[in-house]
Structures are given as C-alpha cells and as structure tokens.
Amino acid sequence: MNAGWLGGGQGNVGDGIGKLDAVWDKYLGAYKVVDDDTAGFWGAKNLGRFVNDQSPSNLNPQYQQKLQKLASVLDARLERDFFRNK
C-alpha cells in the first residue's frame, strides 16, 4: 500500500525511518486493528501489511536506483513478516 503523506517509513508498525516514528506507528496501528478483525473473521492470521511511504518522484534522476532500493526493502519485509512467520 502506498501512503505518501507522511514520509515516515516502509513496512509496518516499528518500521519507521526516524522521522515521526510515533505518528507512523499510530497510523499503522489503526490498520492493524482492521487487518486483525478481517483475518479473524476468515479464520486466518494477520501477518501485517507493507506500507510504502518513500516512493521516488517520477522525475527524480535516480528513479531506477530508488525503485530498486524499494524492491529490496519490500523483499526483506516479505521475508521477515511472511516467510519466517509461518
């Protein structure tokens, strides 16, 4: 999920980048409540969500490198939150 208003992190609760981390955690905590309720309704376990708040501008001269960095962060979070959390 992209959330470009805060610029606070990439991942989930606890994944802030040192900029307004308390606001980031509160924001993601609200989604956790919804995700927990939805997963519980279906008898599933909520493993979280990946929220990206660090998308590069399309006109950024380092656009490709920044997208590659975003992809590596996403890969790391998927490994941590979904594949190791079985």
Summary of the structure (lengths in Angstrom):
residues: 86
radius of gyration: 14.0
end to end distance: 22.0
largest distance: 45.8
contacts: 218
relative contact order: 0.19
helix: 49%
strand: 8%
